[in-house]
């Protein structure tokens, strides 16, 4: 059994935590159907208390074991909280995918819904 996961930060291709995706197949680029806010320190926080813009990311098909590993990375439910939301794939299809929200706005509010990791 597998689940879809929407990632918007350091789990994306080319970013520092992508190895946690453990070779899960990528369905491609996607954006949230609803509008949210994206905050960042060195990594992003998706916050649903402000409806500012759709957030861009990628959708992956992960195993239940893979989802459990992501829960550990994201400290679900103590830090981030995992919820299912509708996301729009690049072909226009809308799917339900798990993603991780933060309960508080933390860090700097991004002007648009795209996180770009700065590597040092």
N, CA, C and O of each residue as an XYZ file, in Angstrom:
480
protein
N       0.838     -1.182      0.000
C       0.000      0.000      0.000
C       0.883      1.246      0.000
O       1.931      1.272      0.646
N       0.456      2.274     -0.726
C       1.241      3.500     -0.808
C       0.346      4.715     -0.609
O      -0.880      4.630     -0.693
N       0.981      5.831     -0.346
C       0.299      7.101     -0.103
C       0.989      8.188     -0.915
O       2.170      8.071     -1.244
N       0.253      9.242     -1.235
C       0.836     10.397     -1.900
C       1.239     11.430     -0.857
O       0.516     11.674      0.108
N       2.407     12.034     -1.068
C       2.927     13.060     -0.164
C       3.321     14.283     -0.990
O       4.013     14.165     -2.001
N       2.874     15.452     -0.547
C       3.244     16.727     -1.157
C       4.373     17.328     -0.336
O       4.216     17.567      0.862
N       5.515     17.573     -0.978
C       6.659     18.182     -0.284
C       6.927     19.555     -0.888
O       6.805     19.738     -2.099
N       7.289     20.512     -0.050
C       7.428     21.905     -0.489
C       8.739     22.527     -0.041
O       8.970     23.713     -0.275
N       9.599     21.746      0.599
C      10.825     22.309      1.161
C      12.046     21.462      0.888
O      12.330     21.115     -0.258
N      12.767     21.129      1.944
C      14.051     20.450      1.812
C      13.933     18.996      1.372
O      14.954     18.345      1.146
N      12.719     18.468      1.243
C      12.525     17.110      0.729
C      12.441     17.085     -0.800
O      12.449     16.008     -1.397
N      12.360     18.251     -1.440
C      12.267     18.319     -2.900
C      13.580     17.861     -3.545
O      14.636     17.848     -2.913
N      13.473     17.488     -4.823
C      14.655     17.089     -5.589
C      15.714     18.177     -5.534
O      15.415     19.360     -5.695
N      16.966     17.761     -5.302
C      18.074     18.697     -5.255
C      18.282     19.372     -3.919
O      19.233     20.138     -3.762
N      17.420     19.109     -2.951
C      17.532     19.748     -1.636
C      18.140     18.797     -0.605
O      18.250     17.595     -0.844
N      18.528     19.343      0.526
C      19.342     18.631      1.519
C      18.693     17.403      2.137
O      19.411     16.483      2.531
N      17.380     17.345      2.241
C      16.723     16.185      2.856
C      16.056     15.259      1.843
O      15.288     14.375      2.222
N      16.344     15.458      0.560
C      15.691     14.630     -0.466
C      15.982     13.141     -0.274
O      15.156     12.300     -0.630
N      17.151     12.807      0.287
C      17.487     11.389      0.499
C      16.451     10.676      1.377
O      16.341      9.451      1.317
N      15.691     11.420      2.189
C      14.635     10.814      3.011
C      13.495     10.265      2.153
O      12.708      9.444      2.623
N      13.402     10.711      0.903
C      12.349     10.216      0.010
C      12.638      8.783     -0.419
O      11.765      8.112     -0.969
N      13.856      8.311     -0.171
C      14.213      6.899     -0.327
C      13.797      6.338     -1.688
O      13.206      5.260     -1.768
N      14.107      7.073     -2.751
C      13.832      6.659     -4.134
C      12.348      6.497     -4.442
O      11.982      5.766     -5.363
N      11.502      7.166     -3.687
C      10.057      7.137     -3.973
C       9.826      7.779     -5.340
O      10.469      8.777     -5.666
N       8.917      7.222     -6.142
C       8.649      7.825     -7.448
C       7.983      9.194     -7.320
O       7.067      9.393     -6.522
N       8.473     10.126     -8.131
C       7.924     11.485     -8.143
C       6.863     11.568     -9.225
O       7.114     11.211    -10.376
N       5.671     12.043     -8.858
C       4.603     12.245     -9.834
C       4.757     13.583    -10.542
O       4.077     13.835    -11.536
N       5.634     14.437    -10.048
C       5.911     15.707    -10.695
C       5.628     16.903     -9.818
O       5.341     16.780     -8.627
N       5.718     18.059    -10.438
C       5.449     19.322     -9.753
C       3.967     19.431     -9.434
O       3.121     18.861    -10.124
N       3.671     20.177     -8.371
C       2.281     20.358     -7.944
C       2.181     21.651     -7.159
O       3.190     22.229     -6.754
N       0.950     22.096     -6.950
C       0.703     23.253     -6.086
C      -0.560     22.998     -5.283
O      -1.441     22.250     -5.708
N      -0.636     23.617     -4.136
C      -1.812     23.431     -3.289
C      -3.023     24.074     -3.955
O      -2.905     25.116     -4.600
N      -4.180     23.452     -3.796
C      -5.421     24.027     -4.313
C      -5.815     25.223     -3.447
O      -6.162     26.285     -3.963
N      -5.759     25.044     -2.144
C      -6.047     26.134     -1.204
C      -4.820     27.037     -1.075
O      -3.709     26.656     -1.443
N      -5.044     28.224     -0.552
C      -3.948     29.166     -0.318
C      -3.497     29.064      1.136
O      -4.309     28.925      2.050
N      -2.178     29.137      1.323
C      -1.569     29.059      2.646
C      -0.482     30.122      2.744
O      -0.315     30.934      1.835
N       0.253     30.114      3.846
C       1.437     30.954      4.016
C       2.638     30.041      4.193
O       2.534     28.958      4.770
N       3.771     30.490      3.692
C       5.007     29.733      3.815
C       6.029     30.614      4.525
O       6.367     31.701      4.057
N       6.511     30.126      5.659
C       7.531     30.810      6.450
C       8.818     30.005      6.366
O       8.793     28.815      6.053
N       9.945     30.656      6.645
C      11.209     29.932      6.614
C      12.193     30.481      7.641
O      12.206     31.669      7.966
N      13.003     29.573      8.128
C      14.223     29.928      8.868
C      15.336     29.438      7.935
O      15.804     30.193      7.083
N      15.763     28.176      8.090
C      16.623     27.527      7.093
C      15.814     26.493      6.327
O      16.242     26.007      5.281
N      14.677     26.170      6.840
C      13.750     25.233      6.194
C      12.355     25.812      6.357
O      12.128     26.635      7.243
N      11.418     25.394      5.513
C      10.121     26.070      5.486
C       9.093     25.501      6.458
O       9.189     24.363      6.917
N       8.113     26.340      6.748
C       6.969     25.984      7.581
C       5.706     26.332      6.812
O       5.492     27.498      6.479
N       4.872     25.354      6.527
C       3.577     25.598      5.895
C       2.580     25.921      6.999
O       2.421     25.157      7.951
N       1.913     27.060      6.862
C       1.011     27.540      7.911
C      -0.358     27.799      7.302
O      -0.476     28.497      6.295
N      -1.400     27.230      7.922
C      -2.751     27.367      7.367
C      -3.565     28.483      8.019
O      -4.762     28.601      7.757
N      -2.945     29.295      8.855
C      -3.653     30.395      9.501
C      -3.743     31.653      8.655
O      -4.381     32.627      9.056
N      -3.109     31.644      7.486
C      -3.157     32.775      6.560
C      -3.330     32.213      5.148
O      -2.582     31.326      4.738
N      -4.306     32.722      4.410
C      -4.553     32.271      3.035
C      -3.937     33.282      2.074
O      -4.616     34.205      1.622
N      -2.652     33.112      1.761
C      -1.939     34.104      0.958
C      -1.720     33.690     -0.492
O      -1.893     34.502     -1.400
N      -1.339     32.429     -0.720
C      -0.984     31.985     -2.069
C      -0.953     30.462     -2.116
O      -0.827     29.804     -1.083
N      -1.069     29.896     -3.341
C      -0.841     28.461     -3.456
C       0.648     28.189     -3.228
O       1.497     28.994     -3.612
N       0.950     27.082     -2.619
C       2.335     26.705     -2.346
C       2.760     25.669     -3.382
O       2.018     24.733     -3.677
N       3.954     25.844     -3.926
C       4.467     24.955     -4.956
C       5.385     23.905     -4.349
O       6.103     24.164     -3.384
N       5.345     22.706     -4.940
C       6.193     21.624     -4.475
C       6.166     20.456     -5.433
O       5.997     20.628     -6.640
N       6.335     19.260     -4.881
C       6.365     18.026     -5.664
C       5.530     16.973     -4.948
O       5.375     17.017     -3.728
N       4.992     16.025     -5.716
C       4.212     14.928     -5.143
C       4.957     13.616     -5.380
O       5.445     13.345     -6.478
N       5.031     12.814     -4.325
C       5.689     11.510     -4.371
C       4.725     10.425     -3.915
O       3.812     10.667     -3.125
N       4.952      9.226     -4.435
C       4.222      8.049     -3.969
C       5.160      7.307     -3.020
O       6.206      6.809     -3.439
N       4.788      7.234     -1.748
C       5.644      6.610     -0.736
C       4.941      5.412     -0.112
O       3.713      5.342     -0.066
N       5.741      4.484      0.361
C       5.203      3.334      1.093
C       4.763      3.788      2.482
O       5.091      4.892      2.917
N       4.026      2.936      3.164
C       3.633      3.259      4.544
C       4.873      3.393      5.425
O       4.917      4.241      6.316
N       5.886      2.550      5.175
C       7.135      2.655      5.933
C       7.821      3.984      5.629
O       8.382      4.613      6.526
N       7.779      4.413      4.369
C       8.358      5.701      3.988
C       7.634      6.861      4.643
O       8.258      7.832      5.073
N       6.304      6.757      4.719
C       5.517      7.803      5.380
C       5.870      7.876      6.865
O       5.963      8.963      7.437
N       6.063      6.723      7.477
C       6.454      6.689      8.893
C       7.821      7.365      9.088
O       8.019      8.089     10.064
N       8.762      7.130      8.163
C      10.078      7.781      8.255
C       9.941      9.301      8.151
O      10.608     10.045      8.870
N       9.070      9.747      7.250
C       8.854     11.196      7.119
C       8.229     11.776      8.385
O       8.556     12.892      8.788
N       7.326     11.011      9.014
C       6.744     11.450     10.291
C       7.832     11.656     11.338
O       7.772     12.599     12.128
N       8.821     10.774     11.340
C       9.926     10.899     12.292
C      10.741     12.153     11.978
O      11.045     12.936     12.878
N      11.095     12.346     10.710
C      11.856     13.532     10.312
C      11.125     14.813     10.695
O      11.734     15.745     11.220
N       9.833     14.859     10.435
C       9.038     16.068     10.675
C       8.528     16.178     12.116
O       7.821     17.127     12.454
N       8.888     15.204     12.963
C       8.476     15.183     14.373
C       6.954     15.282     14.502
O       6.434     16.002     15.354
N       6.258     14.549     13.642
C       4.787     14.490     13.682
C       4.359     13.596     14.836
O       4.885     12.488     14.946
N       3.460     13.994     15.683
C       2.649     15.206     15.654
C       3.133     16.307     16.599
O       2.413     17.279     16.826
N       4.325     16.171     17.146
C       4.787     17.122     18.164
C       5.266     18.460     17.601
O       5.138     19.486     18.269
N       5.815     18.466     16.385
C       6.282     19.710     15.767
C       5.397     20.012     14.565
O       4.517     20.870     14.638
N       5.622     19.326     13.483
C       4.733     19.446     12.327
C       3.543     18.511     12.508
O       3.622     17.524     13.240
N       2.451     18.829     11.840
C       1.248     17.993     11.887
C       0.906     17.569     10.456
O       0.738     18.415      9.578
N       0.805     16.266     10.227
C       0.518     15.741      8.888
C      -0.983     15.719      8.639
O      -1.758     15.210      9.448
N      -1.384     16.295      7.476
C      -2.797     16.295      7.063
C      -2.887     16.062      5.562
O      -1.952     16.358      4.818
N      -4.021     15.530      5.129
C      -4.264     15.382      3.696
C      -4.917     16.639      3.149
O      -5.826     17.202      3.758
N      -4.435     17.070      1.983
C      -4.991     18.244      1.311
C      -5.068     17.960     -0.188
O      -4.362     17.085     -0.690
N      -5.921     18.695     -0.906
C      -5.917     18.563     -2.365
C      -4.776     19.377     -2.970
O      -4.550     20.529     -2.601
N      -4.065     18.754     -3.903
C      -3.009     19.441     -4.645
C      -3.241     19.227     -6.138
O      -3.771     18.199     -6.559
N      -2.838     20.207     -6.918
C      -3.017     20.152     -8.371
C      -1.685     19.786     -9.019
O      -0.691     20.496     -8.870
N      -1.684     18.668     -9.742
C      -0.497     18.248    -10.475
C      -0.313     19.129    -11.705
O      -1.221     19.864    -12.092
N       0.858     19.053    -12.313
C       1.155     19.912    -13.466
C       0.243     19.635    -14.658
O       0.074     20.501    -15.517
N      -0.353     18.428    -14.724
C      -1.285     18.124    -15.823
C      -2.711     18.588    -15.522
O      -3.615     18.374    -16.329
N      -2.916     19.220    -14.368
C      -4.226     19.742    -13.987
C      -5.039     18.824    -13.098
O      -6.039     19.251    -12.522
N      -4.626     17.564    -12.974
C      -5.346     16.621    -12.112
C      -5.202     17.037    -10.651
O      -4.140     17.491    -10.225
N      -6.279     16.876     -9.894
C      -6.254     17.179     -8.460
C      -6.262     15.864     -7.698
O      -7.115     15.007     -7.929
N      -5.297     15.709     -6.780
C      -5.177     14.499     -5.968
C      -5.108     14.887     -4.497
O      -4.762     16.018     -4.156
N      -5.440     13.942     -3.640
C      -5.290     14.130     -2.194
C      -3.899     13.642     -1.801
O      -3.512     12.523     -2.138
N      -3.155     14.475     -1.094
C      -1.805     14.103     -0.675
C      -1.570     14.558      0.756
O      -2.101     15.575      1.203
N      -0.765     13.785      1.457
C      -0.351     14.175      2.799
C       0.675     15.296      2.689
O       1.476     15.323      1.755
N       0.646     16.212      3.637
C       1.690     17.219      3.761
C       1.810     17.604      5.228
O       0.990     17.208      6.056
N       2.831     18.373      5.535
C       3.122     18.711      6.929
C       2.940     20.208      7.169
O       3.545     21.043      6.496
N       2.092     20.523      8.142
C       1.821     21.902      8.552
C       2.509     22.188      9.873
O       2.750     21.283     10.672
N       2.821     23.455     10.094
C       3.345     23.898     11.383
C       2.243     24.687     12.080
O       1.552     25.472     11.429
N       2.059     24.502     13.386
C       0.936     25.151     14.069
C       1.092     26.656     14.271
O       0.108     27.350     14.526
N       2.316     27.166     14.160
C       2.568     28.593     14.391
C       3.371     29.170     13.233
O       4.198     28.469     12.649
N       3.142     30.443     12.889
C       4.021     31.076     11.906
C       5.392     31.275     12.541
O       5.511     31.918     13.583
N       6.417     30.727     11.916
C       7.756     30.747     12.492
C       8.754     31.214     11.443
O       8.793     30.671     10.339
N       9.554     32.207     11.773
C      10.567     32.678     10.845
C      10.072     33.823      9.989
O       9.243     34.626     10.417
N      10.588     33.888      8.776
C      10.305     34.970      7.837
C       9.229     34.517      6.852
O       9.319     33.430      6.281
N       8.224     35.345      6.661
C       7.169     35.052      5.690
C       7.724     35.216      4.281
O       8.288     36.260      3.952
N       7.567     34.188      3.447
C       7.994     34.283      2.050
C       6.967     35.076      1.247
O       5.769     35.014      1.524
N       7.439     35.814      0.262
C       6.553     36.656     -0.545
C       5.653     35.839     -1.457
O       4.571     36.292     -1.831
N       6.092     34.640     -1.815
C       5.284     33.760     -2.651
C       5.484     32.330     -2.170
O       6.347     32.069     -1.331
N       4.703     31.419     -2.689
C       4.681     30.060     -2.171
C       5.726     29.125     -2.718
O       5.432     27.975     -3.046
N       6.956     29.614     -2.820
C       8.049     28.798     -3.344
C       9.227     28.874     -2.383
O       9.723     29.960     -2.080
N       9.674     27.711     -1.905
C      10.863     27.658     -1.055
C      12.046     27.254     -1.918
O      11.984     26.264     -2.648
N      13.128     28.028     -1.831
C      14.371     27.702     -2.517
C      15.456     27.613     -1.467
O      15.770     28.594     -0.792
N      16.023     26.430     -1.336
C      17.035     26.205     -0.310
C      18.346     26.888     -0.682
O      18.818     26.787     -1.814
N      18.920     27.582      0.288
C      20.231     28.198      0.114
C      21.232     27.266      0.760
O      21.204     27.044      1.971
N      22.121     26.721     -0.061
C      23.135     25.800      0.469
C      24.415     26.565      0.743
O      24.824     27.442     -0.018
N      25.031     26.203      1.856
C      26.286     26.875      2.241
C      27.456     25.973      1.966
O      28.600     26.350      2.219
